Structure formats: structure tokens, C-alpha cells
Amino acid sequence: MNDTGKSAANSDVLEAIRTRRVVRSLTTAPVAREDLETVVDSARYAPRAGNRRIHRYIVVTRPALLRALRMISPGMLQVPTAAIVVCVDWAQVRTYGFAPANPGPYIDVGTAAATILLAAHALDLGAGPVTSFSRTAAATLLDLPESVRPELIVCLGHPAVERRPPSCSRPGPTWADVVRWDREAHPD
Ligand SMILES: Cc1cc2nc3c(=O)[nH]c(=O)nc-3n(C[C@H](O)[C@H](O)[C@H](O)COP(=O)(O)O)c2cc1C
């Protein structure tokens, strides 16, 4: 415990959350296989709806395939040396009985992506999510079964520039501007 009564590990988590940024400027150095395994394994620890495991992860490191992914991804502004494609197995979603309007599978893509981004940050890798890409073209490139749809790509590499300051340090809404406290609306 430190003098605030919080464990050092928990303070490190807060620090990681506050210093993580999307990194779009990457070197050409490859990401070590061991680091990729650590990063993709972190996704297993993400919270998920109904504790269901409906995701599949494709780790892409082949330069030709990365180039092809970039060509079908207008939102991929970086040139990554690795990418993790977060996919949902929609057949499995149906097996588990999720109602079609249940947002759980998409929310789970977000929790997995956020966890992957933080894990990459912990390893001093540069990472950034991309959702602006053709899902149909990506599924073809990755030779995915019909029920498995790519939903988000996390680009990875080694940062080429110094870490940018936290995005929340820029002028803009503070947390207090976007939070409503129920107690202030309805004092006891
Ligand atoms: C669901 C989602 C989709 C995103 N899609 C893209 C994308 O297609 N291309 C991109 O460069 N960044 C994308 N981003 C990254 C955001 O632009 C970035 O997180 C935001 O500007 C805040 O910057 P920061 O994460 O460095 O604080 C996406 C982020 C999220 C959460």
C-alpha cells in the first residue's frame, strides 16, 4: 500500500490509463512474437457479456497481408508491423441465445480492444484501433469462415516518436462537465 491506501499495482493501472495514446507513427521494427502473445492473451481478461467467449483474434504480421489490410482500411493511417483483428463469431452469438438487438457482442469488442491497447502500452508498444475498413474485404483477405466477422483492427508497432501528452490534457470538457451526480439532482 502507498500513503493513499492504494496498492502500487493499482496506481500503475491508473497511470497506464492516463498515459495511453493512439500511436500512428511507427518504426519498421517488427513486434516480438512474445509481446504479441502477451498482448493478445490480455484480451481474455477483458470483461464480457454473460461471460461468453464469442471473439476470435487474427494476428497478422506478414508484410503482404498487412499491406493488403491497409488498402481496404481508409482509417488505417499508420503503417503497422503487426495487427490484431478482433472478430465476432456470430454463429456462436446465436448459439448463446443473444437477442439480435443485444449490444453485448459489440460492447465486448470494445472491452477487448481497450484491454489490448492497455496491454500494448504496458509493453511500450504503439497501438491504435481502426474501425474504418471493409469488413467484407477483410474477411476475404483473412479467409474467415462465413460466421466470423472482423469488427475492429488494433494496429501495433514500435513508436517512432516520443509519447504524446494525454489527450485529456488538451482544452475541452473536464470529467465534471460530462458527469451528473444523482445526489446533486436529488439531495437526501
Ligand atoms: C471505436 C473506435 C474506432 C476508432 N477508429 C479509428 C480509425 O478508424 N482510425 C484511427 O486512426 N483511429 C481510430 N480510433 C482512435 C480514436 O481516433 C482515438 O482513440 C481518439 O482520437 C482519442 O485519442 P487517444 O486514444 O490517443 O486519446 C478509434 C477509436 C475507437 C474507440
The ligand as a Tripos MOL2 file, in Angstrom:
@<TRIPOS>MOLECULE
LIG
   31    33     1     0     0
SMALL
NO_CHARGES

@<TRIPOS>ATOM
      1 C1        -14.4810    2.5400  -31.8120 C.3       1 LIG1
      2 C2        -13.2540    3.3110  -32.2260 C.ar      1 LIG1
      3 C3        -12.9310    3.4090  -33.5760 C.ar      1 LIG1
      4 C4        -11.7750    4.0630  -33.9760 C.ar      1 LIG1
      5 N1        -11.4470    4.0670  -35.2950 N.ar      1 LIG1
      6 C5        -10.3000    4.6650  -35.6870 C.ar      1 LIG1
      7 C6         -9.8980    4.6060  -37.0490 C.ar      1 LIG1
      8 O1        -10.5720    4.0160  -37.9140 O.2       1 LIG1
      9 N2         -8.7370    5.2090  -37.3880 N.ar      1 LIG1
     10 C7         -7.9610    5.8720  -36.4590 C.ar      1 LIG1
     11 O2         -6.9040    6.3950  -36.8440 O.2       1 LIG1
     12 N3         -8.3220    5.9440  -35.1600 N.ar      1 LIG1
     13 C8         -9.4600    5.3570  -34.7510 C.ar      1 LIG1
     14 N4         -9.8150    5.3940  -33.4200 N.ar      1 LIG1
     15 C9         -8.9350    6.0870  -32.4390 C.3       1 LIG1
     16 C10        -9.5030    7.4290  -31.9780 C.3       1 LIG1
     17 O3         -9.4020    8.3750  -33.0240 O.3       1 LIG1
     18 C11        -8.7120    7.9070  -30.7300 C.3       1 LIG1
     19 O4         -8.8610    6.9630  -29.7030 O.3       1 LIG1
     20 C12        -9.2030    9.2510  -30.2420 C.3       1 LIG1
     21 O5         -8.9020   10.2620  -31.1710 O.3       1 LIG1
     22 C13        -8.5820    9.6430  -28.8910 C.3       1 LIG1
     23 O6         -7.1640    9.6260  -28.9610 O.3       1 LIG1
     24 P1         -6.3130    8.8290  -27.8510 P.3       1 LIG1
     25 O7         -6.8410    7.4060  -27.8230 O.co2     1 LIG1
     26 O8         -4.9010    8.9470  -28.2790 O.co2     1 LIG1
     27 O9         -6.5650    9.5180  -26.5390 O.co2     1 LIG1
     28 C14       -10.9560    4.7280  -32.9970 C.ar      1 LIG1
     29 C15       -11.2970    4.6370  -31.6550 C.ar      1 LIG1
     30 C16       -12.4090    3.9230  -31.2750 C.ar      1 LIG1
     31 C17       -12.7430    3.8130  -29.7900 C.3       1 LIG1
@<TRIPOS>BOND
     1     1     2 1
     2     2     3 ar
     3     2    30 ar
     4     3     4 ar
     5     4     5 ar
     6     4    28 ar
     7     5     6 ar
     8     6     7 ar
     9     6    13 1
    10     7     8 2
    11     7     9 ar
    12     9    10 ar
    13    10    11 2
    14    10    12 ar
    15    12    13 ar
    16    13    14 ar
    17    14    15 1
    18    14    28 ar
    19    15    16 1
    20    16    17 1
    21    16    18 1
    22    18    19 1
    23    18    20 1
    24    20    21 1
    25    20    22 1
    26    22    23 1
    27    23    24 1
    28    24    25 2
    29    24    26 1
    30    24    27 1
    31    28    29 ar
    32    29    30 ar
    33    30    31 1
@<TRIPOS>SUBSTRUCTURE
     1 LIG1         1 GROUP 0 **** ****
